[in-house]
Amino acid sequence: MLHRFVKLLPQTNSQLLRLAVVGLVMAYLWFAVNYLRGAISGEYFFGVLSFVLWLPLAAGLWTLMPWARYLSLTILWLIVIGTPTLVGPWEAINGDAPPLPIWEQLMSSVAPMFIPAALCIEVLYAYKREFRWRAIEEENRPPTKLPRSWILWCLGVFGTPILLVALLNLDVRLAGGCISPPGHGSRYSQALRDISLWICVIAGLALFLRAAPANADWRNRVVRSLVYIAGMLWFYSNARGYLMVYFNLCWP
């Protein structure tokens, strides 16, 4: 019985890839079911998307089809790019309820989407060779490029943004309970504001590159660096804007 069940799982020797694929397929099926419920309620377009997008994508990823990997990566990148806006100024202004403290907003809205998406992106890139057309021979597949250290990777991708938010909150406390505009506030607050971003960017980038796959070439490292720096700047602009709305500006 157990052997038959294992044969139904995605056919790969990597337990990490199998776990990521199963998790993504479960998410796609969840979307499909909810879209079908929307179709039953009269939103027929959601029903079409369920049959055209989510169900085929779940089946394609389960069988490790290359097109399903590309489409999954597109969706995951959209999630990674979009989740920082959940701690952005528009989320605080246009929310149905008063904005939450940024720590609660991070834990309830950003982390449940960003963390699995970022991990799945790394895994799908690392195991690109497992998604192949059957005509490709085994010896022609490039080597797997997993992070050298998942601990350093997590510190760079998750730990550094948390440190950045902590420093932004410290800036709030030094400014007397709100974020001052540039050129205002105590000198300690201004100094912290000027250096906190670049401390986090440089430290996080060093961790992220140190965790890069051992067989990563210079192009891979350059792309990783550019993506990381852009992501940190994007996250910082949104987190700072959220806090500015939450605490309001301090004018002398």
N, C-alpha and C positions, 0 to 999 in steps of 0.2 A: 504493500500500500504506500509506504513512504517513498519507495523507488519510483512509483508511478507519479506521485505528486511532484517529486523533484524534476521529472522529465517534462512536466507541464510548465515549469518555471523557465524564464529566459535562459537559453542555452549558451552559457558562458562559464569559464573557469574562475572568473573573478567574483567573489562574494560581495565585494564593495559595489561593483557595477550592477550585480543582480539586485542588491538592496535599493540602489538608486532608481533602477528601472521600475521595480515593483512599487516604490513610493510614488513615482511620477504617474504611473498607470492608474494607481488608486485615486490620485488627484484628478486626472483626466476623467475617470469614470464618475467622480463626484460632480464635476462640472457638467458632464453629460446628463446625469440624473436631474440636477437642478434646472438645466436648460429645458429638459423634457417637461418638468413641472411647469415651467413658464409657458411652454407651448400649450399645455392643457388649460392654462388660465387665459389663453387667447393670444399670447405673444408667439405667433407661429414662426417668426424669424429665429427665435431661440431654438425651436425644434429642428429647424433646418441646420443650424450651426452644430447641434448635437450630433446629427447624422453625418454631416459633411466634414466636421473638424474633430471633435473630441473622441468619438468612437473609433474612426479610422486611425487617429493619432495614437490612441491607446493600443490598438491592435498592431500598428506598425512598430511602435517602440518595444512592445513585448517580444516581437520576432526580430528585433535588432535590425530594422531596416534603416539604411543611411538617410533617406528623406525624413524619417521620423526623428532622427537625431538632429538634423539641421533645423527642423521646425520647432523641436523642443528647446534647442539652444536659443532660437529667436524669442520664444515666449519667456524663457528664463531671464534673458538679458533685459527684456521689457520690464519684468518684475523687479530686477535689481536696480534698474534706472529709475523706476517709478516709486519704489518704496521710500526713498528719502523725502519725497514730497509729502509723505504722511506726517512728517515733523516739520513741514514747511509753513510759511506764514499764511498761505491761503487755506490750509487745513485748520489753522487756529481761527481765522476770520470767518470762514464760511461753514464751520462745523455746526451740526444741529444742536450741540450742547456747548457750554463753555469749554475751552481747551483744557486738557488734562495736564498735570505736571509732565515735563518732557520725559522723565524716567518711565512713568506709566504709559505714555504714548509709545515709547520705544518698545516696551515689553509686550504691550497688547496688540500693536498694529504692525510695527516694523519687523521685529525679530522673528515672529512666526512665518513671515513670508521671505524675508531677506536671507536668513540663515540657510534654510533648505535649498533655496534657489542658487545661492553662491556655491554651496557644496556640490550640488548636482552639475553645475556648469564645469567645475574643475574635474569631476569624474567623467563627464561625457567627452571633454577634451582629452583627458588622459587615455581613455579607452576607445579612441577613434578607430583603432584597428579591428575592434570587435564588431563594428557596424560595417559590413562589407557586402559587396555583391559576390555571389558564390564563385564567380569566375576568377577572383583574385586569389593568388596562391599565398599560402601561409608565410613563406620566406620573403615575400615582397612587402609585408606589412611593416610599418615603422615601429620602433620600440615604444612601450608605454611610458608616458611622462607624468608620473604621479609626483606630488610634492615631496620634497626630501624630508620634511618634518611637518606633520599635521599640527603639532603644537605651535610651532612658529607661524604657520599659515593662519591658524585661528587667532593668534595674538595680533598679527598684522591686519587681518580682514575684519575681525570683530572687536578685539581688545583695544586697538588704537582709536576707533571711533567712540568707544565708551569713554576712554581717557579724554578725548576732545570734548565730549559733552560735560564731563566732570569739570574740566577747566573753564568751560563756558559758564557753568553754574557758580564756580568760584569767582569768576568775573562779576556775576550778578551780586554776590555777597559783598565783594569789595566795593562795588558801586552803590551799596546801600539798599539793595533789594530790587534793582532793575538794571537794564543794560543801557549804558550811556552812549550817546552818539559819538562818532570819532572826534577826538580832541577834547572830550569832556570826561568828567569823573576823576577819581583819584589817580595819582601817578602809578600806583601799583596796579590798578585795574587797567590802565592804558598799556603798561608794559606787558602785562599778562595777555591782553588782547592782541598785541603786536607779535608776540613770539609763540603763543600756544598753538596756532595753526601749523606753523612751520616745524615746530618741535614734533608734533604728531605726524605730519606728513613725512618728515625725514626718518623718524624712528620707525614708523609703520612701513615705509618703503624698504628700509634696511631689513626688517624682519621678513617682509613679503618676498624679497629677492633671495634672502638666505634660505627660505623655504622652497624656492623654485626647484623644479626637477634637476637632478644632477646632470642629466643629458640634454638640458635646455640650451639651445644655441643663443647667440647674441641677439638675433631678431626676436626670439621668444622673450628674452629678458627686456628688450626695449619696449615691446608691446605691453608686457606686464607693467613696466614702470609707468608708461603713459596712461594706461587704464587706471592704475592705482591712484596716481596723482589727480587725474580728472575726477575720479570717484570721491576722493577725500574732499576736494574743493566743492563738489556738488553737495555732499553731505553737510559740510560746514555752513554753506550759504543757507541751506534749508533749516538746519538746527538753530542757527543764530537768528534767522527770521522768525522762527516759531517762538523763541524765548523773548524776542523784542515785542511781539504781539502779546505774549502771556504776561509779561511784567510791565509793558509800556516803556516809553522813553523817559530818561531823566534829563531834564533841562535845568540849568542853573538859574 
